[in-house]
Amino acid sequence: FELNFAVSVLGTYTITELMVPLLEKASPDARVITVSSGGMYSTPLTKDLQFSESNFNGTEQYARNKRVQVALTENWGETYKNKGIGFYAMHPGWAETPGVAKSLPNFSKSLSGKLRTSEEGADTVIWLALQPKEKLVSGGFYFDRAEAPKHLPFAATNGSHSAINSIVDSLRSMASLSD
């Protein structure tokens, strides 16, 4: 499996699905928070999960995987809505981290000192973990302690989430999970 896909999508999907029985036991306080990225705004959901249909582009693959995370979170929120588990995805904002410095060196260098700290990037994750679930929308996407849109106007991503069911089928097969 392509590394970023394996970590960001297949691993996230597999561990979440395997934890559902334990999460049900922890309801009503159970929640799954997926750290996505605003990079997902740049790409629609695609069934080409491992970037095999064109020349590999690491930045685009990252954005694609983050889009899948948001669509998966939305799907889980609907699939498990009666199980007492809250599912949330979030964007930490652009934080000055070793990952950003390594993956986007020119971006990191040009914005050095202007990006968020790691602590600022973690703020919404912590807020989602502590906020009463009645104040949150399961399946929602959050940024700066507020629900944020999952699609930008004119970005051609809005209808793409309809592909999530076939993607979930593919992930289930790859993870060797059965119903």
Secondary structure, DSSP 4 states (H G I P E B T S, - for coil): --HHHIIIIIHHHHHHHHHHHHHHHTTTS-EEEEE--GGGGGS---S-TT--SSS--HHHHHHHHHHHHHHHHHHHHHHTTTTT-EEEEEE--SB--HHHHHHSHHHHHHTTTTSBPHHHHHHHHHHHHHS-GGGS-TTEEEETTEE--SS-TTSS-GGGGGGHHHHHHHHHHHTT---
